Amino acid sequence: MSQVHRINIPKQYIRFDPANAEHRQKYASFIVKGRWPDDIRFVLEDPFHTVPTMMERRLVEYFLKQQGDWPKTEAEIHKLDPV
């Protein structure tokens, strides 16, 4: 009797959007389970070297903007690092 092997092929490759609750849930699943869900893959964007690192940066930036803590002007950037 022959065995049937199932290959999990991702349904889609998409850009990670931190504003998208489903994307955040997929990232949380990866953090908890240590593996990506089979139904989705995120595109790695420059200048990042790994998808998780890219997602972390995008999430931090997103939530800082939500809280109003992201610098909006050049002057605000210099206040953060006055060097």
Backbone torsions as a table, in degrees:
resi	resn	phi	psi	omega
1	MET	NA	133.0	-178.6
2	SER	-88.0	149.2	178.5
3	GLN	-93.6	143.6	175.6
4	VAL	-102.9	125.6	178.7
5	HIS	-104.3	131.8	178.4
6	ARG	-98.5	128.2	177.5
7	ILE	-106.0	126.1	177.3
8	ASN	-86.1	110.6	178.3
9	ILE	-105.2	124.9	-179.4
10	PRO	-57.9	143.1	-179.1
11	LYS	-74.0	-31.3	-175.0
12	GLN	-157.9	152.3	171.1
13	TYR	-112.3	124.0	-176.2
14	ILE	-137.6	161.8	175.1
15	ARG	-79.1	135.6	178.5
16	PHE	-69.3	130.7	177.7
17	ASP	-122.9	107.1	-177.0
18	PRO	-63.2	-19.5	177.8
19	ALA	-77.8	-13.6	-178.2
20	ASN	-87.6	116.2	-177.1
21	ALA	-60.3	-35.8	178.9
22	GLU	-65.4	-39.5	178.2
23	HIS	-64.3	-42.5	178.3
24	ARG	-63.9	-37.3	178.5
25	GLN	-65.6	-39.5	178.6
26	LYS	-64.4	-40.1	177.2
27	TYR	-64.6	-44.8	178.5
28	ALA	-60.4	-40.0	177.5
29	SER	-61.0	-41.9	177.9
30	PHE	-61.8	-43.8	-179.5
31	ILE	-62.4	-44.3	-176.4
32	VAL	-73.2	-45.9	-173.3
33	LYS	-92.3	-20.2	-179.3
34	GLY	78.9	15.0	176.7
35	ARG	-151.9	156.8	-179.5
36	TRP	-82.1	146.2	172.4
37	PRO	-61.4	151.8	-176.1
38	ASP	-74.4	-18.0	-170.4
39	ASP	-90.3	-2.0	-175.5
40	ILE	-153.2	147.3	173.4
41	ARG	-136.4	141.6	-179.8
42	PHE	-101.5	141.7	180.0
43	VAL	-75.8	133.1	175.5
44	LEU	-80.8	125.3	-178.0
45	GLU	-106.3	153.4	173.8
46	ASP	-69.6	146.8	4.5
47	PRO	-96.6	19.8	-173.2
48	PHE	-78.3	154.8	-178.9
49	HIS	-106.0	-19.7	177.2
50	THR	-138.3	151.4	178.6
51	VAL	-64.6	-45.8	178.9
52	PRO	-58.4	-40.8	178.2
53	THR	-63.3	-42.5	178.1
54	MET	-61.0	-45.4	-178.7
55	MET	-64.7	-41.5	178.2
56	GLU	-58.7	-47.3	-179.4
57	ARG	-62.6	-44.5	179.7
58	ARG	-63.6	-39.0	179.1
59	LEU	-67.3	-44.3	179.2
60	VAL	-60.9	-47.3	179.5
61	GLU	-60.3	-44.5	-179.7
62	TYR	-59.2	-49.3	-177.0
63	PHE	-72.5	-32.0	174.2
64	LEU	-63.7	-40.9	177.0
65	LYS	-65.0	-40.2	178.6
66	GLN	-60.3	-37.6	-178.1
67	GLN	-84.7	-6.4	-178.8
68	GLY	80.5	15.4	-177.6
69	ASP	-96.7	2.5	-178.9
70	TRP	-90.6	130.7	-178.3
71	PRO	-63.2	136.3	-176.6
72	LYS	-103.1	-22.1	-177.0
73	THR	-130.6	166.5	177.0
74	GLU	-59.9	-38.8	179.3
75	ALA	-62.9	-40.4	178.5
76	GLU	-66.5	-34.7	177.3
77	ILE	-64.3	-43.3	-179.4
78	HIS	-67.6	-27.9	174.7
79	LYS	-66.2	-32.3	179.2
80	LEU	-71.3	-35.9	-178.2
81	ASP	-140.3	86.5	-172.2
82	PRO	-73.6	9.4	-177.7
83	VAL	-66.1	NA	NA
